[in-house]
Amino acid sequence: MVAQRKTRSKKDIKKAFAKLLNEKGFEKITVSDITRTADVNRGTFYSHYTDKYDLLNEVEDEILGNLKSYFDESGPKIIKPVDYTEKENVQLFSNDSILHAATYAKDNFEMIHGLISEGGNSKLIPKFKEIMVDILQERAKKIGVLNFNKFKMPDGYAYEIMLSSVVSILEYWILNGVKENPEEIVKIINTAACVAPTEFLM
């Protein structure tokens, strides 16, 4: 019973935190704001967190852990052509992993939107990129598809280009209110991965 109350109070605190992030931004939030919105007392808050930064770190770690779990086993793989008129293609991440991540982001929209918005004071996107680079490096090396020397480009820039079709589109989608459904986002990400930017100008 005590454990259930603790779980419920943490859930209420996080829900209040998400609401306040979107309303006033992280810097202007006080512990009193959180406890009042969550309808819990200060003692309850401090039984879980040392301060609002501790809460922020836990929320970030929780989100990143969940996102990482969707991509962990889904590294790059070579896609065989359906016929001999097409070349082999490399898919960075499976459609299922992108769909799960997008669905999770939509289900947790208020919190993630609050964190990555201008006043969120969060390092969520840079940390997410770091995780994605680690996954990409590990998986890509296993199947031998990394070929950065081909374009004489430093690794950091190459990874930024490779990940932009996933991370930037997810970020844009969330900041603009997740208007499209997750399935549509998977299609958009797949298209972005295969289309050169100049093709939009022709």
C-alpha positions as CSV (number, residue, x, y, z in Angstrom):
1,M,0.0,0.0,0.0
2,V,2.8,2.4,0.9
3,A,4.7,1.5,-2.3
4,Q,1.5,2.2,-4.3
5,R,1.1,5.6,-2.7
6,K,4.8,6.4,-3.5
7,T,4.3,5.4,-7.1
8,R,1.1,7.4,-7.4
9,S,2.7,10.5,-5.8
10,K,5.7,10.3,-8.1
11,K,3.4,10.0,-11.1
12,D,1.4,13.0,-9.9
13,I,4.6,15.0,-9.4
14,K,5.8,14.2,-12.9
15,K,2.4,15.0,-14.5
16,A,2.5,18.4,-12.7
17,F,6.1,19.0,-13.8
18,A,5.1,18.4,-17.4
19,K,2.2,20.8,-17.2
20,L,4.3,23.5,-15.7
21,L,7.2,23.0,-18.2
22,N,4.8,23.9,-21.0
23,E,3.1,26.8,-19.0
24,K,6.1,28.6,-17.6
25,G,9.4,26.9,-18.5
26,F,11.9,25.1,-16.2
27,E,13.7,28.2,-14.7
28,K,10.5,29.7,-13.4
29,I,9.1,26.5,-11.8
30,T,9.4,26.3,-8.1
31,V,9.0,23.2,-5.8
32,S,5.9,25.0,-4.4
33,D,4.5,25.2,-8.0
34,I,5.0,21.5,-8.4
35,T,3.5,20.4,-5.1
36,R,0.5,22.8,-5.5
37,T,-0.2,21.5,-9.0
38,A,0.3,17.9,-8.0
39,D,-1.7,18.3,-4.8
40,V,1.0,16.8,-2.7
41,N,2.9,18.3,0.3
42,R,6.5,19.5,0.2
43,G,7.6,16.5,2.4
44,T,6.2,14.1,-0.2
45,F,8.2,15.9,-3.0
46,Y,11.4,15.8,-0.9
47,S,11.0,12.2,-0.1
48,H,11.4,11.5,-3.8
49,Y,13.7,14.3,-5.0
50,T,16.4,16.6,-3.6
51,D,15.2,19.5,-5.9
52,K,13.7,20.2,-9.3
53,Y,17.0,19.4,-11.0
54,D,16.9,16.0,-9.5
55,L,13.4,15.6,-10.9
56,L,14.5,16.8,-14.3
57,N,17.4,14.3,-14.4
58,E,15.2,11.4,-13.4
59,V,12.6,12.3,-16.1
60,E,15.3,12.6,-18.8
61,D,16.9,9.3,-17.8
62,E,13.6,7.6,-17.9
63,I,12.7,8.9,-21.4
64,L,16.2,8.2,-22.8
65,G,16.2,4.7,-21.3
66,N,12.8,3.9,-23.0
67,L,13.9,5.4,-26.3
68,K,17.2,3.5,-26.2
69,S,15.4,0.2,-25.6
70,Y,13.4,0.7,-28.9
71,F,16.6,1.3,-31.0
72,D,19.1,-1.0,-29.1
73,E,18.5,-4.1,-31.2
74,S,17.7,-2.3,-34.4
75,G,20.9,-1.2,-35.9
76,P,21.7,-0.8,-39.6
77,K,21.0,-3.6,-41.9
78,I,21.4,-4.2,-45.6
79,I,18.1,-4.3,-47.4
80,K,18.1,-6.6,-50.4
81,P,16.4,-5.3,-53.6
82,V,13.2,-6.9,-54.6
83,D,14.5,-7.3,-58.1
84,Y,17.8,-6.8,-60.0
85,T,16.9,-3.4,-61.2
86,E,17.6,-1.8,-57.8
87,K,20.7,-1.6,-55.7
88,E,21.1,-2.9,-52.1
89,N,20.1,-0.3,-49.6
90,V,21.1,0.2,-45.9
91,Q,18.4,0.9,-43.4
92,L,19.7,2.7,-40.4
93,F,16.9,1.7,-38.0
94,S,14.0,-0.7,-38.4
95,N,10.5,0.7,-39.1
96,D,9.3,-1.0,-35.9
97,S,11.9,0.8,-33.7
98,I,11.0,4.2,-35.2
99,L,7.3,3.4,-34.9
100,H,7.7,2.4,-31.2
101,A,9.8,5.6,-30.5
102,A,7.3,7.8,-32.2
103,T,4.3,6.2,-30.4
104,Y,6.1,6.6,-27.1
105,A,6.8,10.3,-27.9
106,K,3.1,10.8,-28.8
107,D,2.0,9.0,-25.6
108,N,4.3,11.2,-23.5
109,F,3.9,14.3,-25.6
110,E,3.3,16.9,-22.8
111,M,6.5,15.9,-20.9
112,I,8.7,15.6,-24.0
113,H,7.4,18.8,-25.6
114,G,8.0,20.7,-22.4
115,L,11.5,19.4,-22.1
116,I,12.6,20.2,-25.6
117,S,10.8,23.5,-26.0
118,E,12.8,26.7,-25.6
119,G,12.2,27.0,-21.8
120,G,12.7,23.4,-21.1
121,N,16.4,23.6,-19.9
122,S,16.8,20.0,-21.0
123,K,19.7,18.3,-22.8
124,L,17.3,15.6,-24.0
125,I,18.0,16.0,-27.7
126,P,21.8,16.1,-27.4
127,K,21.8,13.1,-25.1
128,F,19.4,11.2,-27.4
129,K,21.8,11.9,-30.3
130,E,24.7,10.5,-28.3
131,I,22.8,7.3,-27.6
132,M,21.9,7.0,-31.3
133,V,25.5,7.5,-32.4
134,D,26.7,4.8,-30.0
135,I,24.0,2.4,-31.3
136,L,24.8,3.3,-34.9
137,Q,28.6,2.8,-34.4
138,E,28.2,-0.5,-32.7
139,R,25.7,-2.0,-35.2
140,A,27.2,-0.5,-38.4
141,K,30.7,-1.8,-37.6
142,K,29.3,-5.3,-37.1
143,I,28.0,-5.4,-40.7
144,G,30.8,-3.4,-42.1
145,V,28.8,-0.5,-43.7
146,L,30.7,2.5,-42.4
147,N,32.5,4.2,-45.2
148,F,33.2,7.8,-44.1
149,N,36.5,8.0,-46.0
150,K,34.5,7.9,-49.3
151,F,33.5,11.5,-48.8
152,K,36.6,12.6,-46.7
153,M,34.3,13.8,-44.0
154,P,35.0,13.9,-40.2
155,D,33.0,11.3,-38.3
156,G,31.0,13.8,-36.3
157,Y,29.6,15.4,-39.4
158,A,28.8,12.1,-41.0
159,Y,26.9,10.9,-38.0
160,E,25.0,14.2,-37.8
161,I,23.9,13.7,-41.4
162,M,23.0,10.1,-40.9
163,L,20.9,10.8,-37.8
164,S,19.2,14.0,-38.9
165,S,16.5,12.1,-40.8
166,V,15.5,10.5,-37.5
167,V,16.2,12.9,-34.7
168,S,15.4,16.2,-36.4
169,I,12.1,14.9,-37.9
170,L,11.0,13.5,-34.5
171,E,12.0,16.8,-32.8
172,Y,10.1,18.9,-35.4
173,W,7.1,16.6,-35.2
174,I,6.9,16.9,-31.4
175,L,7.5,20.7,-31.3
176,N,4.7,21.1,-33.8
177,G,2.2,19.2,-31.8
178,V,2.4,15.6,-33.1
179,K,-0.2,16.3,-35.8
180,E,0.7,13.3,-37.9
181,N,0.2,9.8,-36.6
182,P,3.3,7.7,-35.8
183,E,2.9,5.6,-39.0
184,E,3.1,8.7,-41.1
185,I,6.3,9.8,-39.3
186,V,7.9,6.5,-40.1
187,K,7.1,7.0,-43.8
188,I,8.5,10.6,-43.7
189,I,11.7,9.5,-42.0
190,N,12.2,6.7,-44.5
191,T,11.7,9.1,-47.4
192,A,14.1,11.6,-45.9
193,A,16.7,8.9,-45.5
194,C,16.6,8.2,-49.3
195,V,16.0,11.6,-50.8
196,A,18.8,14.1,-51.4
197,P,17.7,17.7,-50.3
198,T,18.3,19.0,-53.8
199,E,15.6,16.7,-55.1
200,F,13.0,18.9,-53.5
201,L,14.1,21.7,-55.8
202,M,13.6,19.9,-59.0
